[in-house]
């Protein structure tokens, strides 16, 4: 009789610990921890866009106080590619790109001619 009660207790304990770890993993994947801490005040820092270059490197566009910074993040090294530029004002999309086709790389470079 007592052995049965110990096994029930042990099973319930394992189940509760597994649920705690599962909820912590889900919260980490959703990024809930940082959002709860800064939800009340105005946020000054935000990630605008993330582009995965390969399995080890990512380009991250950060915005801080209206100024954007471009970072290259890797496994062992992080590089600031460009810093301190103001994002362009929202303009209507170019008619050539409205059809769903993406613009060529040359049109995205600053100072290049279309």
N, C-alpha and C positions, 0 to 999 in steps of 0.2 A: 504494500500500500504506500509506504513512504518513498520507495524507489520511483513509483509512478509520478508522485508529486515533484520529485527532484527533476525528472526528465521533462515534465511540463514546464517547470520554472526555467530550466536551461533552454528549452525550445523557444519560449516566449522572450527570453533575454536575447537570444541570437536574432530573432525576428525584429525586435525593437532596434537593436544596434544596426542591422542591415537596412532598416527603413531610415534611420538617421543618416547613414552614409549615402544612401540613394538620394535623399533630399538635399544633402550638402553638395553632391555632384551635380544635380540638376540646377541648383542655385548658382554654382560656379559657372556652369555652361551658359546660363542666361545672363550672368553678370549682375545678379541682384544685389550683392553686397555693397558695391560702390554706389549704386543708384539710390539705395535707401539712405545712405549717409548724406548725400548732397541733394536729395529731392526737395528739401525745404527752401534752400537758398538758390540763388541764381548760379548756374554753372558757368565757369569761365573756360573750361577745357573740354574739347570734344573731338572725337574721331570722325572726320568727314568721309573718308573713303579708305578702303584697304584693297590692295591688289597683290595677289599671290603670284610671285614670279616663278618659283619652283617650290619643291618641298622644303627648302631650307631658308628661302629669302622672301621678304614681303616689303612692298612699298606702302607706307602709311602716311596719309595726309591728315595732319592735326590742325585744329583751329583753336587759337588762344587769344582772347580779347580782340577778335576781329582780324587777326593776322594768322596766316597759314604757314605751316612748316612741313616740309617733305622729308621723311626719314626712310632709310633703307635698313631694315632689321634682318639680321641673320642669326645663326646659332652662336657664333663666338664674337661677332662684332656688329656694332650699330653705327651707321654713318648718317650725318645730317647732309642731305643732298642740296636742299635749298631752304632758306629761312627768311622770315620777315617780309613775305610778299602778301599784298592785299588781294583777296579774291576778286575777280572781275564781277561787275554788277550783272544781275540776271538780265539777259537779253533774249529776245525771241530767237528760236532756233533757226539756223541757216536753212533756206528752202531746199538746198541740195541734200541735206541730211534728214529732212522730215519724212522721207519715204521709208525710213527704217534702216537705210544703209549707214554704216559707220564711216566717218570721215577718214581720209588717209592720214598717215603719220605726219606727212609734210605739212598738212594744214593745221596740225596741232602745235607745231613749233612756233615760238614767238619770233617775230621778225621774218617769217617765211612768206613767200608770195603764194596766193591760192592758184 
